[in-house]
Amino acid sequence: MAEDTLLSEMHIHGINQSSREIYLHGHYSSYLENNEEPGVEYKMATTFVKNLHYLQSIGDESILIHMHTIGGSWNDGIAMFNSVEYSPNIITILVYAHARSMSSVILQSADHRIMMPDSDFMIHHGWSSAEGSTLACISAFNFEKKLVDRMINIYAKKCINGEFFQSKYKSVDCDRVKTYLKRKMRDKGDWWMSSEEAVYYGFADGILGDDNYSTMEFIRSI
């Protein structure tokens, strides 16, 4: 592949088809206030799903996703989560800078969840609002409770294998993990963790540079 074509693929489309890598980040726009990152939204989600489906269509080899995004929309984020969750390919997500809020949920969909050494991790209940009649708002907030339960279930299914929960309980199950996570999120509001802590609690599998994920070349070969 010509060098200029590869560069265009990576910068314009967020994909390197020859190495089967996807670059997941917000769309650049001069219209954003203070040029801030837009976070997880529909442009990111639709572009990502198309890139993922394209790589799936041209081979059954593994796919590496470079994720650099803060939180954002639950609906768009869970669409991305589902796309990875049901992928026939082995998926690795490598976190840059941070996995926070919705991007911390997206991370859980991967077969291999790897943090950059100085990236951070944060989970919380998020934010919501509703407009309309009282009954409409009640209905909306009741639905939001179901989404929170879904989020906790996603975390718990992964965290149950983490070092912390395996050492804390003689017999650990998802209900115990969910109870602990709910308490921590209630007490802290925003629960911040270093990359090492995220691995310790089971939110991630490893850190680039450690024994299991020693080099970028090794991660690409998974």
C-alpha positions in Angstrom: 0.0 0.0 0.0 1.3 3.4 -1.0 2.5 5.5 2.0 0.2 8.4 1.2 -2.8 6.1 0.9 -2.0 4.5 4.3 -1.7 7.9 5.9 -5.1 8.9 4.4 -6.7 5.8 5.7 -5.4 6.4 9.2 -6.2 10.1 9.4 -9.4 10.4 7.4 -11.0 7.0 8.0 -9.4 5.9 11.3 -8.3 2.5 10.0 -5.2 0.7 8.9 -6.6 -2.2 6.9 -3.2 -3.9 6.2 -2.4 -4.2 9.9 -6.1 -4.6 11.0 -6.0 -1.6 13.4 -8.8 0.9 14.1 -8.2 4.3 15.6 -11.1 5.2 17.9 -11.4 8.9 18.8 -13.8 11.8 18.5 -14.2 13.7 15.2 -12.3 16.9 14.8 -14.4 20.0 14.4 -13.7 23.7 14.5 -17.3 24.3 15.7 -16.8 22.6 19.0 -16.5 25.0 22.0 -12.9 25.5 23.0 -12.1 22.7 20.5 -13.0 20.2 23.2 -13.2 16.4 22.5 -16.8 15.6 21.5 -16.7 12.2 23.3 -18.7 9.2 22.3 -21.5 10.2 19.9 -23.1 9.0 16.7 -20.4 10.0 14.3 -17.8 8.0 16.3 -20.1 5.0 16.6 -21.2 4.8 13.0 -17.6 5.2 11.7 -16.4 2.6 14.1 -19.0 0.0 13.2 -18.3 0.4 9.5 -14.6 0.1 10.1 -15.1 -3.0 12.3 -17.4 -4.7 9.8 -15.0 -3.9 7.0 -12.1 -5.6 8.7 -14.3 -8.6 9.6 -15.3 -8.9 5.9 -11.7 -9.2 4.7 -10.4 -11.7 7.2 -10.8 -13.6 10.4 -7.5 -12.4 12.0 -7.6 -10.4 15.2 -8.3 -6.7 15.3 -6.5 -4.0 17.4 -8.4 -0.9 18.5 -6.5 2.1 19.7 -9.1 3.9 21.9 -8.6 7.5 23.0 -11.9 9.0 24.0 -13.6 10.3 27.1 -17.2 9.3 28.0 -20.3 10.3 26.2 -23.6 8.9 24.9 -24.8 5.6 26.4 -26.8 4.6 23.3 -23.9 5.2 20.8 -21.4 3.7 23.2 -23.5 0.5 23.8 -23.9 0.2 20.0 -20.1 0.0 19.8 -20.0 -2.4 22.8 -22.4 -4.7 21.1 -20.5 -4.6 17.8 -17.3 -5.8 19.5 -19.1 -8.2 21.9 -20.5 -10.1 19.0 -17.5 -9.9 16.7 -16.3 -13.2 15.3 -12.8 -11.8 15.5 -10.5 -11.6 18.5 -10.6 -8.0 19.6 -7.9 -6.1 21.6 -8.6 -2.6 22.9 -5.6 -0.5 23.9 -6.5 2.5 26.0 -4.8 5.9 25.6 -5.1 8.7 28.1 -8.3 7.5 29.8 -11.2 5.1 29.9 -13.9 7.1 31.6 -17.6 6.7 31.9 -18.9 5.3 28.6 -15.5 4.5 27.2 -14.8 2.4 30.4 -17.9 0.4 29.4 -16.8 0.0 25.8 -13.4 -1.4 27.0 -15.2 -4.3 28.7 -16.4 -5.7 25.3 -12.8 -6.6 24.2 -11.2 -10.0 24.5 -8.0 -8.3 25.6 -8.3 -5.0 27.6 -5.0 -3.2 27.8 -4.1 0.2 29.4 -1.3 2.5 28.5 0.9 2.8 31.7 -0.2 6.4 32.5 -3.8 6.2 31.4 -6.5 6.4 34.0 -9.9 4.7 34.5 -13.2 6.1 35.9 -16.7 4.7 36.4 -19.8 6.4 37.7 -23.6 6.5 37.2 -23.3 9.2 34.6 -25.8 12.1 34.0 -29.3 12.2 32.7 -32.1 14.6 32.1 -35.7 14.5 31.0 -38.3 16.9 29.7 -42.0 16.6 29.3 -44.9 15.6 31.5 -44.4 14.2 34.9 -45.4 10.8 33.8 -43.0 11.0 30.8 -40.1 12.0 33.1 -40.9 9.2 35.6 -40.9 6.7 32.7 -37.6 8.0 31.4 -35.9 7.8 34.8 -37.2 4.3 35.4 -35.7 3.3 32.1 -32.4 4.9 33.2 -32.3 2.7 36.2 -32.4 -0.3 33.9 -29.4 1.1 32.0 -27.5 1.5 35.3 -28.2 -2.2 36.1 -27.0 -3.1 32.6 -23.8 -1.2 33.2 -23.1 -2.8 36.6 -23.7 -6.2 35.1 -21.1 -5.5 32.3 -18.5 -4.5 34.9 -19.3 -7.3 37.3 -18.9 -10.1 34.6 -15.4 -8.9 34.0 -14.4 -7.9 37.5 -15.3 -11.2 39.0 -11.9 -12.5 37.6 -9.9 -9.6 39.0 -7.3 -10.2 41.6 -9.1 -8.1 44.2 -12.4 -10.0 44.1 -10.6 -13.4 43.8 -8.6 -12.7 46.9 -11.4 -10.8 48.9 -14.0 -13.7 48.8 -13.5 -17.4 49.3 -16.5 -17.9 47.0 -17.1 -15.0 44.6 -20.1 -14.5 42.4 -21.5 -11.7 40.3 -24.0 -10.6 42.9 -21.2 -10.0 45.4 -19.2 -8.1 42.9 -22.2 -6.0 41.9 -23.0 -5.1 45.5 -19.4 -4.0 46.0 -19.3 -1.9 42.8 -22.6 -0.2 43.7 -21.3 0.7 47.1 -18.1 2.1 45.8 -19.9 4.2 43.1 -22.4 5.5 45.7 -19.6 6.4 48.1 -17.2 8.0 45.6 -19.5 9.4 43.0 -16.8 9.2 40.4 -14.5 6.3 41.2 -11.0 7.1 39.8 -8.3 4.5 39.3 -4.8 4.3 37.9 -4.0 1.7 35.2 -2.6 -0.6 37.9 -5.8 -0.3 40.0 -8.0 -0.9 37.0 -6.2 -4.2 36.4 -6.3 -5.1 40.1 -10.1 -4.7 40.3 -10.5 -6.6 37.0 -11.6 -3.7 34.7 -8.6 -4.3 32.5 -6.4 -7.3 31.7 -3.0 -5.7 31.7 -0.7 -2.7 31.0 1.5 -2.2 28.0 5.0 -3.0 29.1 4.2 -5.6 31.7 5.0 -9.3 31.4 1.8 -10.3 29.6 1.7 -7.4 27.1 5.3 -6.5 26.8 5.5 -4.6 23.5 3.3 -3.1 20.9 4.5 -5.7 18.4 3.3 -8.4 20.7 -0.1 -6.8 21.1 -0.5 -6.6 17.4 0.3 -10.3 17.2 -2.4 -11.4 19.6 
